Amino acid sequence: MERDSRSHLAGKGALEEPMRERIRGTIEAIVEEELEAALGAARSQRVGANRVGYRHGKRARSLSTSLGATTIMMPRARIADDDGRRREWRSAIIARYQRRTERVDEAILGVYLSGTNTRRLRGALSPLPRGAPLSKDAVSRLVGRLREDFAAWAKRDLAELKVRYLFLDGWYPPGADR
């Protein structure tokens, strides 16, 4: 009896695993392009006039995406500043301590804003991070960022807006009960 060559892919998460591998490869390629632009030279390219630094290995880095956790190999390099001093290259695409993509953070905040507390959030989103660390403290830090954004929004200047009507619902001015 002939067995279907794709039968090993059937089952829970059968589509997600190859997608995660492709996502990992795509993330690594994007970061590699960013590094090449920063260095002014491609991998194994000889010294040229535009080159401002050199690679020195890679390190493993875990990153939670909307398809789950993946481990990417983050390249390392030293780049010369304008004053000639060397510094470690930092990716602008993946921040230094970033462990989740913005989409994952938005999903976490969305569940929180829908009324789930920080302790239940971890269980509610367990399929999303797929083994990646999502502690109560990480959720609290995300919510803290949301509070900061809300505070900035609440304090924004409305002087330039041309408001014709203002509807207030449930407004209770301070000192109204005096």
Secondary structure, DSSP 4 states (H G I P E B T S, - for coil): -PPPTTGGG-STTTTHHHHHHHHHHHHHHHHHHHHHHHHTS-TTPPP-TT--EEEEEEEEEEEEETTEEEEEEEEEEEEE-TTS-EEE---SSS-TT--B-HHHHHHHHHHHHTT--HHHHHHHTTTTTTTS---HHHHHHHHHHHHHHHHHHHT---TTS--S----SS---TTTT-
